[in-house]
Amino acid sequence: MAQPLVKKDDDRDDEADYSPFLGIEKGAVLQEARVFNDPQLDARRCSQVITKLLYLLNQGDSFTKVEATEVFFAVTKLFQSRDNGLRRMVYLIIKDLSPSADEVIIVTSSLMKDMNSRTDMYRANAIRVLCRITDGTLLTQIERYLKQAIVDKNPVVASAALVSGIHLLQTTPEIVKRWSNEVQEAVQSRAALVQFHALALLHQKGLGLFDPDQQNILLNLQIRQNDRLAVSKLVTSLTKGTVRSPLAQCLLIRYTSQVIRETGVNSQTGDRPFYDYLESCLRHKAEMVIFEAAKAITELSNVTTRELTPAITVLQLFLSSSKPVLRFAAVRTLNKVAMTHPMAVTNCNIDMESLISDQNRSIATLAITTLLKTGNESSVDRLMKQITNFMSDIADEFKIVVVEAIRSLCLKFPLKYRSLMNFLSNILREEGGFEYKKAIVDSIVILIRDIPDAKEGGLLHLCEFIEDCEFTYLSTQVSFYLSRIPSYLVALCFSQILHFIGNEGPKTSDPSKYIRYIYNRVILENATVRASAVSTLAKFGALVDSLKPRIFILLRRCLFDNDDEVRDRATLYLNSLGDGSVAETDKDVKEFLFGSLDIPLTNIETTLRNYEQNPTEEPFDIYSVPREVKSLPLVEKKAPGKKPTALGGLPPAPTSASDAYERLLSSIPEFANFGKIFKSSVPVELTEAETEYAVNVVKHIFDQHVVFQYNCTNTIPEQLLENVTVIVDASEAEEFSEVGVKPLKSLPYDTPAQTFVAFEKAEGVPAVGKFSNTLRFTVKEVDTSTGEAEDDGVEDEYQLEDFEVVAADYILKVGVSNFRNAWESMDPDTERIDEYGLGPRESLVEAVNAVISLLGMQPCEGSEMVPSNSRSHTCLLSGVYIGNVKVLVRLSFGMDATKEVAMKLAVRSDDVNVSEAIHEIVASG
Amino acid sequence: MEFGPFVKSILILDLEGKRVASKFYSDDWPTNEERRTFEKNVFSMTHMKNARTEAEVTIFKDEIVVYKFIEDLHFYVTGGEEENEVLLATVLEAVLGAIFIVLKKKVNKMEALTHLDLVLLCLDETIDGGIIVDTDAKSIARKATGVSLDPGAEELTIGEALKSARGQVMKALSGFI
C-alpha cells in the first residue's frame, strides 16, 4: 500500500460511505509500522502510518502491552527525521501510547533535545509531551528548562509550559510551587493566552496547595483579605486593562467570588468587597465574561436584590438573544435564582413566556419551570394551557422537572388545585416512561395528603389511572407505557397506589365508589397487585361499617384465588374483621391493619436470616427482633490471653465476645450475607505497646469468607482520625481475594472503633496466608481546649505488623468430657496414623505446646501438662473442623538423648478427608 | 482543576452517531464502552435537532453539551454542570473554525477522515488534558499545520466559513436528490 490514504474522488456519490479507514486491521497496521525502522525514512509514509495507529487508538482499539511497546520503540526511531509534520505526529502518538516509566527514559533525551531546539513548535510540543509522560524523578532534571520556558518570548512555548504546570500540580505540587516568580512574570505577559494560563496556575496555587510563605499575588490577596484597600489595589492591578483574554477574565471572576465567599460582607457599610469588580464585568465586551460575572453575582451568598438587579438585567437581554447557548445560559441561571429570589426574576416573565415555544426544548423546559416558580395565582391557568401543548414533545427527564415544579406550585396556591390536579391526571394518561408516571403519581399523592379539598378528586384520578392502564393492557394495544415498563414495576406502583387508597379512601364522604375500582384489581391483575387489593378492601371494611357486608362477600370470593398470598390475606382479614355483621371493628384489628411496623426492616431481615440458618422447633418470635437502629460502636475488651487452663474437657461455652462479634458483623450489610461465623480468633496485636495508634486484629472465619476486624485506638488527644482503613497486601495469601472494605468514618481520641476488610476464599477450604497491613487515614488537628477538629486533614499512613491466617483458625476448640469414649465411638476406618520428627527441642513441653497451637485444638483431660523431665508423653486433643466436622487427635511424643523429638499422630474424625487434612497441617507446619 | 474552565470531552460523530474522532479528558468514562455509551446517549438526544446555523445546547445527566452540525458531521463539546456554557460554546467554535481552515472549507466526514491527522492536531492544540490551550481558530490551525495556510481560508471569518459550508451541503443534497 503505497498510498494508504486515498484522496477523495470527485464522483463520491457512488461511494458515499467510503472511509479511508474501511477494513482497517490492527495487525496489518502494526506490520506497516515497520517502515519506522527503515534506514531511509519516508516521512510522508510514516505520518500516514501514525495516523492509522491514532485512528485505531481513538476508536478504542486496545493494544497489548507487547504491541504498544513495539510501536513505541519504532516511533522513537522517527526522531531522526527532520520533517516537521512527522515530528508533530510523533509527539501526538507518544502521548496517546502513554508509555511506561522505563519506556519514557528512551525518549527523554530526544525530547529534551527538542525542548532546547530553536524551532518554537518543537519546544512547545516537547514540553507538553514530556510533562505528560514523565514522573516526578525526571521532572527535577528538566525543571530548569521548564522555568525558562514559562518566560519564553514565544507565547506558544510559554503556554505549553504553564499548561503542563497545571497538570503537574496535581501530581508533583512541590516542584511546581518553586516556579512562583516565573509564573508571576507570565501573569504580566502581553500575550493573552500566556496570561490566562499563568493565572490558571496561580489560581490553583491560591487554593492552599502552596505554603503560605510562597510569594504570589493572589495568595497575598487572601492573607490580607481584611485590608480592603490592599486587596482592592491588587485586584485593580490585575483587572485595570491588564487582563487581556476573556478566558483569563472568567478565571479572575471565579477567583474573586471565592475571595468574596471567604471575606463576607462588611458589617458596617453593608458593602461587599469586590462586588464592584463583578458588576463592572457585566459590561465586558465578551459574552462569556458577562455571563460568568452575572452567574457569580447570582451565586453570592445572601445576595441582596440591589446586588442582583444588574445581573438579572443582562441575563434578561440574553433571553432574547439569537444564540441558543446564551438563552440557555440565561434561563438556566434565572431558574436557579427563582428558587431563592422569585421576585427578582418576575421582570423577565414576559421574555420567559416567549421561550416556552423555543425550538430548543431544554430552554423551553427551564423557562416553564422558572415561570412555575415565579408565577402568581392569577397566571396559573394561562400557564397550564401553554404547558399542555408543550408536554407532548419533550423528553421524560424534562417532564419530570415540570411535574415537580407543578407540585410545588400547587402547594403554594392550594386554591388552584383543581386545574393543577386535572393537568396531572391528564398527563398521567399520556405516553411516558415509568419514572415520569411515578413522579406524577407521587405528586398526586402528596397533593391529596396536603390539600384536604383535593382528596376526593385525587383519589378518583388514581383509581381511574389504574383502571385505564388495565384497559390498554386488555385491549392489547401496543401502548408505549406498558411495552416499555417491566411488569413488576407497574405492580409495585399499583400496590403503592392501592395502599394509599386504602388509607385515605375510607375517610372520604362516599367510600363506596372506590370499591369497584379496587375489586376490579382483584379480578384483573397479577398476584402482587391482587394481594394489595385484598388488603385495601379489608381497610375499607374495617373503617366503614356500612360497607362491611359487601366487603365480606368480596373477600370470600378471594378465598378461591389461585395464589397463596391472596388466599392467605383474605382468610386473615375475614377472621380478624369478625363475622361480617355491621358491628364496630375491634380497635386491635384497626391497629393491625393500619398500624405501621415499628421495627427496622433490616433488623427483621437479620434476625430471620439467623432463624433460618439455625433450624429450631420454636416459632419465630417477632419480639426477639432488636428495635434499636443498629450502630456499631462495640468496645472490644481485649481478651488477655485466655488460653484454657488445665481444666480439660470443658467445652468453651459461647462467650459473650463471640455473640458480640456475631451481632456486630451481621449488622454490617456488606457482610450480612456471609452467613454464620465459624470462628473468631483472639485479638492479635499489630502494634507495639505505647505507640500512637493501638491496633489489633480479630480474624473471623466464615464458610467462604474471612473478615478481619481491626480494633483501632487513637492514643493522641490532639488528633482526630477520619476515613480510617487498613490497606491489606495479600500477595502472600494467594487463595484470598479482597471483596470489601468497611472504613471507619471517624476515630476520636481514646474511643476504640473498628474497621473491617473482607476476603473471599474457596468454600470450606482452610486457606492460609500472610497479610501485610498499613493503616491509612486522614488526620486532623484537634484543639484540645475546645475539642474541635480543624476542617482540613492530611492523609497519612501507619505501618502495622503482619499477621497470618493459619490452619488453626479453621479449627474450633471444642473439648470432650471423656476422650476415650469419644475416640472409641468414632469409626476406626477414619483413623490416620503417621510419625513425624520434630527435630531437636528444648523440652517436651515446648514440642507439645507447639503442636497444640499449630492445630488450634482443645487439649483434653489435662493432657497438655507435661511432667518435668519426662522423656515421653501422650496428649489428647479435640476440636471441630470447618464444615462442622468433629476431630479427635492423639499425640504421642518421645525424646531421645540428643533431644530429638519424635511424634506419632493419630487422628479420627467424622470425615476421612479431615483426618488427612490434619496430617497435612502437621506435615507442612 | 477546581476553578479553571474544564472541558470534559470533545466528540466528532457522523450521521449515525459513530465516532469519527473523540477525545475524553475526564475520568467519568474510563473505558471505551462507557465512552461509546456516552456518545450514543448524546447523539440520540441531539441528532434530530437543527444545530447548523447556531450552536445548540442541552444538559444531559449533569453534563452540559454544546453542539453544532456541519454537513454529515456532529461536533460536541461537553463540560460539567457548573461550567460556563458560553465558554464551552467558544471552545466549540474554535475547534470548528480550526478544522474548517485545515480541511480547506470542506468539512465533512470523508475529508475529516482523510485528513484525520490534521483534525487530531487541531483538537490537540485546542485542549490539553481538559485545559483550554487556545480558542483562536486561526492560531490553532496554524499550529496544527505548521505551514503557511491557504490565505483564502484564513481571511474568512467563521461565520462566512459556515455559510460557505452550508452552501456545500445544499449542493451535496441537490446532488443526491
Interface residues (C-beta under 8 A of the other chain):
Chain A: L5 V6 K7 K8 R12 D13 Y18 S19 P20 F21 S47 I50 T51 L54 Y55 N58 Q59 G60 S62 N84 G85 R88 M89 L92 K95 M121 R128 R132 V156 S159 A160 V163 S164 I166 H167 L193 F196 H197 A200 H203 Q204 L207 P246 L247 C250 L251 R254 Y255 Q258 E287 M288 F291 E292 K295 S322 K323 P324 V325 L326 F328 A329 R332 Q359 N360 R361 S362 A395
Chain B: M1 E2 F3 G4 P5 R19 A21 S22 K23 N32 R35 R36 M45 K49 N50 E54 A55 E56 V57 T58 I59 V66 N84 E85 V86 L87 L88 A89 T90 K109 M110 E111 L113 T114 L116 D117 L120 L121 D124 D128 G129 I131 I132 V133 D134 T135 K143 G146 V147 G175 F176
